[in-house]
């Protein structure tokens, strides 16, 4: 596969960032007046940038078929239905250019059959509800002022003479009858384009002087449509937005009127009205976007990339990965290929979710958003941009954030972006940025930003289905070659860290309201460092307990660590007293002093081979304190009945889970901090006080044990620094050579035991059994005689085995 910036060529104006907002917003009136940008006003330019959707082709076939007489049975009334920005006005402009006789046949060939091309100009009236002024009227160049829909249509179709037919009705604000329309239209072909008359109706209803005229709109539509239905070469095309749009009440009212009128018309003739959707599914919307934004797209690269993604999804599903089964169906493979270079999930979210936000304006909004995103993609050139995916809407680009927040009447989502996804301040990264930095430091590919961006795009709509299921996230984010577990792990990390991310009803969703994590973070600010360290000290004392070793927590001076040959001592050094770093060459000075000295007056420690030191990693201390503060904050919230009442049921459940996980994460933070073990070694240099350092293995959540002294035990066993009950007897020859006092012919068993506690080159006696068995073996092999004064008896090779005591009497 090759990245899309190598296989596709953006239009120059997209690449240069020179697309103006006016280019995205198609307006019919400037086209009619000859004042539109060439992208809309010049027919060859307009049609070269227009994708021939099935809806547009049907519109042109029907309207031009009736106007030209090629298809007398074509529908006289066509209604275009979709939300703002869904392509309605664009289609009206296409029909206007095609009908007015100023567009060459070769330009229209891609859109409509040749037999329907107009052979003579068609009279066209193009009326936009937003541009009408029922109070002041619309003044024309010859001084005529029109006040109503019918007055404006009459003027545009036949000039001053046409207006005179309707002048009385226009000035009175009373809808004309059917006969007036028939007189106006006559025998010649005529086309009436009515674009969004709901704003006009709103103005009438809110004007004190003209409120009663609002009721005339229904009468106007009735007489107009009845006349058009009866005439052979006349067509009306009108647009209605969805009821959820800005003029929803008026739109609903008009839709009701139209439904009743058209029902009456259909009772006379079954073929009167054709409802059309300009752009239907993701496939056509993808084609429109590609056509408008790209100068060239390599179809062979599209086929190859679609196949790679299809094969990858097949493998994921076979491995049991969490992706929608539909991803391996043939229909999805078709979407992959035909939508290239856009990933289907990008188109689906923009078409089905983001488009439900009134201010987004569907295709128009997608064009604006994607033009900026693609330019950024071409500038940054990420190596894995095999398709343009949801996460390529780079939230580090202010204009993209603006388009997705303030422009969509979602300003509060800006704080979501800054806190959880992209902060815009390198010194204070957002939570997803912090996670990605950590992953990159650990050699893992960054995925948190991709996942968080994807979830945000799924979250902007307030309609049902807001948020994203895990399988939807996987499908939107993963690309061939990706480890399928990356997205899931990123979600886990984001859920722990983000302030606005929630998991509700099986979906991850960003909300502008602070999520549980933010509440915990706020609570943590009221927990002082002293309080956190008090709890941390308590937890550390509970993690390393007496048993295997004689544990000494936080010794402040040598006297706190007994200097004897008894049970080996494990000193847990307080993180504030001393800490170590990875690049330290020597043990901390405080540790060296505790090791070399004994008592309170600076005496020399005799039994140096009987003491160990566990020291915190200085780089992990802050994380350990932070984890403690976080756990205390969670515990406070979970223990406060009044605060519980302010939470949703899902939040209360999540808080209960968080109480357990924060406790576990605190333990993990402590284990990861206390990872430097210093133990006596004859091989360690004198300047290190004969102390060697061993880094304990990192403890993951699943490996955390209640008593962490066992981790120390296992490390010492691996280093062959201890004897335990399971070890074989200590060889008599080894005892004579390494533990026997030099120059002496006899020694007490207590001397041998103390030698192991004194000599740094020996192992520690964690259990005395190996020594006892070694002494017995020496007796059996005639290496020595064991004499017990209490029994007044000596034991040799021929004697029965004695019970070995380790003290200064034998």
MARKEKOL-762867 format. One record per residue (C-alpha): residue in three letters; z, y, x. Coordinates in steps of 0.02 Angstrom, whole numbers, plus 50000, padded with zeros to 5 digits. Example, Ala and Ser with C-alpha at 12.3 -4.5 7.8 and 13.67 -1.06 7.14 Angstrom:
BEGIN
ALA503904977550615SER503574994750684
***
This chain:
BEGIN
UNK500005000050000UNK499715017950050UNK500745032949992UNK499955043349854UNK499715058649963UNK498455048150062UNK497525040949912UNK497505055949795UNK496985074149811UNK497915087649716UNK496975102149639UNK497025116949760UNK498015127949641UNK499355114349624UNK499465111649811UNK499615130249844UNK500875132949705UNK499735145549621UNK499815138649444UNK500425152449331UNK501495149549177UNK500065156249072UNK498995141649132UNK500245129249061UNK500365137948892UNK498745136048794UNK498515150448670UNK497105151148546UNK497035169948511UNK496635175548691UNK495235162548695UNK494475169648534UNK494645187548600UNK493865182948768UNK495465187548863UNK496055170048915UNK496185163349092UNK494565154049139UNK495535137749133UNK495525140048943UNK494235153448911UNK492735146849010UNK492025131448920UNK491385122049075UNK493025125049168UNK494045120749015UNK493165104248980UNK493165099349164UNK495075100349161UNK495225091548993UNK495485072848974UNK494535065248828UNK495975057448731UNK495595046548582UNK496375060048471UNK495255073748541UNK493685063048526UNK494125058748346UNK494435077148306UNK492755082548376UNK491815067948296UNK492555071548124UNK492485090548125UNK490765092348207UNK490075078048104UNK490465087347944UNK489975104448010UNK488305098348077UNK487925087747924UNK487785072048032UNK489245064147937UNK489435071547761UNK490855059247726UNK491925065747870UNK493625072747824UNK493605091147773UNK495455093447812UNK496205088047979UNK498035089848020UNK498655088948201UNK500445083048215UNK501615083548366UNK502965094248446UNK502675110448540UNK501715107148699UNK501005090948632UNK499185096148646UNK498825103248472UNK498275120448530UNK497295112948674UNK496315102648548UNK495995117848438UNK495295127148589UNK494165112148625UNK493515112348446UNK493285131248451UNK492215130048609UNK491235115248542UNK490855123448374UNK490425141348421UNK488765136548502UNK489175143348675UNK489525126448758UNK488095116648836UNK487735099048772UNK487985091048943UNK489755098148947UNK490135090548776UNK489345073648813UNK490985066048874UNK491875070748712UNK490715068848562UNK489075060148522UNK487505070648543UNK486985069648359UNK488525080248316UNK488235094148442UNK487995110548345UNK486195116448343UNK486725133548285UNK488345143548300UNK489665139248172UNK490705153248095UNK492465150948156UNK494105158748100UNK495545155048218UNK497225161048151UNK498865158948244UNK500435161248140UNK501395168548287UNK500105182548307UNK500115188548126UNK501165203448073UNK501475203947883UNK502355220747896UNK501235231148010UNK499675220447995UNK498375216148129UNK497265231048175UNK495455227048221UNK494245237148327UNK493365244548175UNK495005250848103UNK495235237147970UNK497035230747957UNK497375213247890UNK499085208447825UNK498935190547764UNK498265173747818UNK496835175047693UNK496395192747743UNK496295187947927UNK495245172347892UNK494025182447787UNK493835195747921UNK493555183148062UNK492265173247962UNK491215187647895UNK491835203947970UNK492095219447859UNK491015212047721UNK492065196447715UNK493675206547715UNK493075216847567UNK493005200647466UNK494855197847500UNK495465215747521UNK496325217147352UNK497205200447377UNK497655204947555UNK498445221547511UNK499345214447359UNK499965199547460UNK499335187947324UNK498395172147369UNK496555171947315UNK495845158947198UNK494655144847243UNK493115154747186UNK493445168447313UNK493485155447451UNK491875147447392UNK491045164547388UNK491665168247564UNK491115151447638UNK489415150747552UNK488155137647608UNK488325140047797UNK489495129347903UNK491235136747928UNK492745131248026UNK494525137347994UNK495845134148128UNK497635136948074UNK498835135548221UNK500685134948180UNK500875145648024UNK502745141748014UNK503195157448118UNK502205168047994UNK503165160347850UNK504805163947940UNK504345182347957UNK503955183647772UNK505595175547724UNK506625186947837UNK505755203047783UNK506655211647638UNK505055219747575UNK503965204247587UNK505115189847543UNK504195186547381UNK502575184347478UNK503265168847562UNK502975159547400UNK501115164147408UNK500835153447564UNK500855137547460UNK499625145247335UNK498515150747481UNK498475133047553UNK498095125647382UNK496605136847345UNK495935135647524UNK496025116747536UNK495295114147362UNK493805125047408UNK493545116747577UNK493625099347501UNK492255104147378UNK491055111847505UNK489935100447611UNK489975109247782UNK491685117247790UNK493185110847886UNK495005116247900UNK496045110548047UNK497875114948041UNK499335110948155UNK501135107448112UNK502515105048239UNK503915092548214UNK505345097248099UNK506515097548250UNK505565111948331UNK506045130348330UNK505375133648154UNK505945116948087UNK506455123047913UNK504805131847883UNK503835117147956UNK504705105247838UNK504335116647691UNK502485117647736UNK502385098947765UNK503095095947591UNK501835108047513UNK500395099947607UNK500925082547556UNK500915087447373UNK499255096647386UNK498395082747479UNK499045069847356UNK498185079747218UNK496575080647317UNK496605062047355UNK496725058147171UNK494975065447159UNK494285058347321UNK495045045347436UNK494355053747592UNK495015071547605UNK496295072947746UNK496465065347920UNK498135066548012UNK497905065748202UNK499085065148351UNK498225074148497UNK499015063348634UNK499855047248586UNK500705035748711UNK501115036148895UNK499395029648943UNK498485044748872UNK499805057248925UNK499715050049100UNK497825051949099UNK497985070149041UNK499225074049180UNK498145065649311UNK496605074849252UNK497485091849252UNK498415090049418UNK497265079749529UNK495545083149598UNK495305064949650UNK496245048549626UNK495715032749718UNK495515019449582UNK495525005249709UNK497205011249777UNK497825011949597UNK497344993749567UNK498114987849731UNK499734997449703UNK499884991349523UNK499684973349583UNK501004975549719UNK502254982449592UNK501804968749467UNK502084955049598UNK503724963249651UNK504364963749472UNK503864945449450UNK504914940949603UNK506384951349543UNK506394942849373UNK506254925649455UNK507764929949564UNK508774934749411UNK508764953349449UNK509224965149308UNK507544972349251UNK506754972949077UNK505694957449042UNK504324969148979UNK504034974549159UNK503104958349194UNK502014958949040UNK500154962749051UNK500354979048953UNK501524985849085UNK500324981049223UNK498984990849129UNK500145005949121UNK500445004549309UNK498595004749347UNK497995017549220UNK499445029449248UNK499215029349437UNK499875038649534UNK501295040549408UNK502565026749381UNK502635021749196UNK504495025549186UNK504175043549237UNK502915045349095UNK504015036048970UNK505535047049003UNK504525063148994UNK503615057548836UNK505005049048739UNK506605057348798UNK506355074248880UNK505015078648754UNK506305077748613UNK507095093648684UNK506245107748587UNK506035119148737UNK505215105748846UNK503555106548754UNK502965089048797UNK501315088748894UNK501455107148939UNK503235104649004UNK502725089149100UNK501295098549182UNK502425112649239UNK503755100749303UNK502575088549390UNK501535102249471UNK503095108049565UNK503695090349602UNK502005084649669UNK501845099749781UNK503555095849854UNK503045077649876UNK501485082849971UNK502525094150083UNK503915081650122UNK502785066150127UNK504105052450106UNK503495036050178UNK503845025750021UNK502965036849894UNK501875022649830UNK501995030449656UNK502725046549589UNK504375040349517UNK505775048949422UNK506795052149578UNK505345061949654UNK505835076149538UNK506765083249688UNK508325092149628UNK508465100949795UNK507035112049733UNK507785126549632UNK506245128149519UNK506385109949464UNK508235112149426UNK507825128149330UNK506485119049228UNK507695105049185UNK509205115749144UNK509025133949093UNK507235132449030UNK507755117848919UNK509305126748854UNK510355114948960UNK511175127549081UNK512785117549093UNK511845103349176UNK511635114449329UNK513465111249371UNK513125092549352UNK511725093749480UNK512755104049602UNK514325093449591UNK513595075949581UNK511785075749644UNK511235090149757UNK512435104149803UNK511245115349899UNK512635117650028UNK512515105550176UNK514335108550224UNK514925103550050UNK513785089249994UNK513715083449814UNK514405066249779UNK512715057349785UNK512295066249949UNK513955060950024UNK513665042849976UNK511905043150049UNK512535050650212UNK513825036850228UNK512525023550191UNK511335030650321UNK512745030850449UNK513015012450411UNK511155008750431UNK510805006650246UNK509405015550151UNK510015030150044UNK509905026249859UNK511255036349772UNK510195052049754UNK508745042049681UNK509875033549555UNK510805049449507UNK509195059149479UNK508525045149369UNK510115044749264UNK510075063749243UNK508285063549175UNK508835050249050UNK510345060849002UNK509585077748957UNK509115073248780UNK510505074148650UNK509615062248533UNK510045043848516UNK509725033348669UNK510335046548790UNK510765039148959UNK510045024149050UNK510435005649049UNK510604997249219UNK508954987849197UNK508065004249156UNK508765012049314UNK508214997249420UNK506454998049349UNK506315016749376UNK507035017049553UNK506555000949643UNK504914999349737UNK504114984549828UNK505154979949979UNK506794986849910UNK508354976049904UNK508654974149716UNK510544975749740UNK510404993449810UNK510315002049642UNK511804992449573UNK512854996349726UNK512375014549715UNK512895014949533UNK514585007749578UNK514835020849713UNK514255034849599UNK515365029149456UNK516875030049572UNK516425047049644UNK515485057749517UNK516355070549409UNK515135070349264UNK514515052349259UNK515115040949118UNK514715023149066UNK514635022148877UNK513955008548763UNK513035000048905UNK512235016148972UNK512565027449119UNK512505045649065UNK512835062449146UNK513775074549035UNK514115093049063UNK515915089949011UNK517025083849154UNK517125064949160UNK518665054949201UNK518365056649388UNK518415075549373UNK520045074749276UNK520775063849414UNK520125075649548UNK520925090449459UNK522575081049443UNK522505076349627UNK522525094749674UNK524305095849607UNK524915081649718UNK525535088849882UNK525265080850051UNK527115077250072UNK527155067849906UNK525595058149951UNK526285053250122UNK527935047950046UNK526985035649935UNK525865030450078UNK527355026350189UNK528085015850049UNK526455006350030UNK526305003150217UNK528064995850222UNK527574983950082UNK525954978250165UNK526714972650333UNK528264962450293UNK529574952450387UNK529194933950408UNK527934929250539UNK528494943850649UNK530034954550656UNK529224970250585UNK529814987550638UNK529075001350531UNK528815018550607UNK529945017650762UNK530315035050828UNK531045029150995UNK531125013451105UNK532865008951043UNK532145005350869UNK531204990450943UNK532454977151002UNK532214971151181UNK532584952551168UNK531744935551178UNK531954931850993UNK530604932750860UNK529094943150920UNK529134961250862UNK527704970050771UNK527924989050777UNK526944998750645UNK526675016050720UNK526735030450596UNK525025038650580UNK525785055950609UNK526745050250764UNK525225043150852UNK523445037450816UNK521995030650916UNK520115033250919UNK518655021650953UNK518255030051118UNK520045030351185UNK520165022051356UNK522065020851356UNK523375016851225UNK524205032351151UNK525545039351266UNK526875036851131UNK526445018251120UNK526515016251309UNK528265023951311UNK528885012551172UNK528174997651268UNK528895001651439UNK530595008251388UNK532085000751300UNK533715007451231UNK534165025651212UNK534335031051394UNK532595026751459UNK532945009051521UNK531524997151565UNK530964985051432UNK531264967351493UNK530404957251359UNK528724966151357UNK527784950451308UNK528744949851145UNK528144965951063UNK526514971250977UNK525944988250913UNK524854991850762UNK524095009250769UNK523045018950643UNK521275024750677UNK521385043650684UNK519675045050601UNK520325035650447UNK521995044250420UNK521315057950307UNK520405045050199UNK522015035150185UNK522995050350126UNK521585055250008UNK521565037849931UNK523445039049904UNK523295055849819UNK521895049149709UNK522915033849658UNK524425044549616UNK523315055849509UNK522625040949414UNK524375034149390UNK524995050749321UNK523575051749194UNK523805033749142UNK525675036149121UNK525565052049016UNK525455048248828UNK524965066148785UNK523505065948907UNK522975049048841UNK522755056448667UNK521445068648733UNK520355054548800UNK519025044648709UNK519245026048684UNK517985022448824UNK518905034448940UNK520575026148905UNK519825009248944UNK519025016049101UNK520675024149154UNK521545007349139UNK520224999549250UNK520325014149370UNK522195011749387UNK521884994349457UNK520394998849566UNK521235014349640UNK522725003549688UNK521554991149771UNK520565004749857UNK522165012149927UNK522614995450005UNK520864994150078UNK521015011850149UNK522655007350233UNK521944991250306UNK520425000250372UNK521505013650451UNK522765001950534UNK521504992350637UNK522024994650820UNK523174980950885UNK523934983251058UNK524634967751141UNK525304963851317UNK524024957251440UNK524094953551627UNK522254958151635UNK522494975551564UNK522544989551696UNK524184996851753UNK523685014151692UNK523565006451517UNK525355000051540UNK524634982251538UNK524214984151353UNK522544977551288UNK521774983651127UNK521004972750993UNK520114980050841UNK520614970350687UNK519184964950573UNK518784976450427UNK519624970850268UNK518524971450113UNK519274971649939UNK519074952949915UNK519974949450081UNK521514960150050UNK523084949550059UNK524824954350003UNK525554952250178UNK524374958850311UNK525404951750456UNK524304936250435UNK522784946450489UNK523734950650649UNK524194932350669UNK522384926650653UNK521794939450780UNK523124933850905UNK522654915750876UNK520834919950909UNK521354928751071UNK522414913551120UNK523904925051137UNK525154915051032UNK525874897751012UNK526164891750834UNK526894875750764UNK525144868450749UNK524764870050935UNK524854854951053UNK526284853351178UNK526274865451323UNK525764855351475UNK527214851951595UNK526124857151743UNK525804873951658UNK527664876351628UNK528054872851813UNK526674884351874UNK526794899051752UNK528514899251671UNK529664891351803UNK530614904251905UNK529954904452083UNK531004895552216UNK532154886652095UNK532324867852078UNK533134868451907UNK533004879951757UNK533784880951585UNK532714878651431UNK533274896251382UNK532504902751544UNK530854894851497UNK530924902451323UNK531324919751396UNK529914918251522UNK528674917851378UNK529454933651308UNK529404942351478UNK527794937551567UNK526264946751502UNK525084933151563UNK525854920151447UNK525644917551262UNK526974923151141UNK528074909851067UNK527864912750882UNK528574895350858UNK529594885250986UNK528894868150943UNK527494868251074UNK528804872151208UNK529994858551146UNK528594845751143UNK528044851351317UNK529814848551383UNK529834831151304UNK528154827251381UNK528814832451551UNK530274820351529UNK529114806151477UNK527994809251628UNK529454810551750UNK529114828851788UNK530934833051764UNK532574826951696UNK533304835251542UNK535204836951553UNK536264841651402UNK538044846351457UNK538694845051280UNK538234826751280UNK538584824951468UNK536984815251476UNK535324816751566UNK533664810851497UNK532264803351600UNK530654793851571UNK531584777951525UNK532804786551408UNK532594788251220UNK531814805251175UNK533154818851164UNK533304832551034UNK532764847851133UNK533864863251126UNK533244879951195UNK534734888951267UNK535594892951431UNK536664877051432UNK535274864151451
***
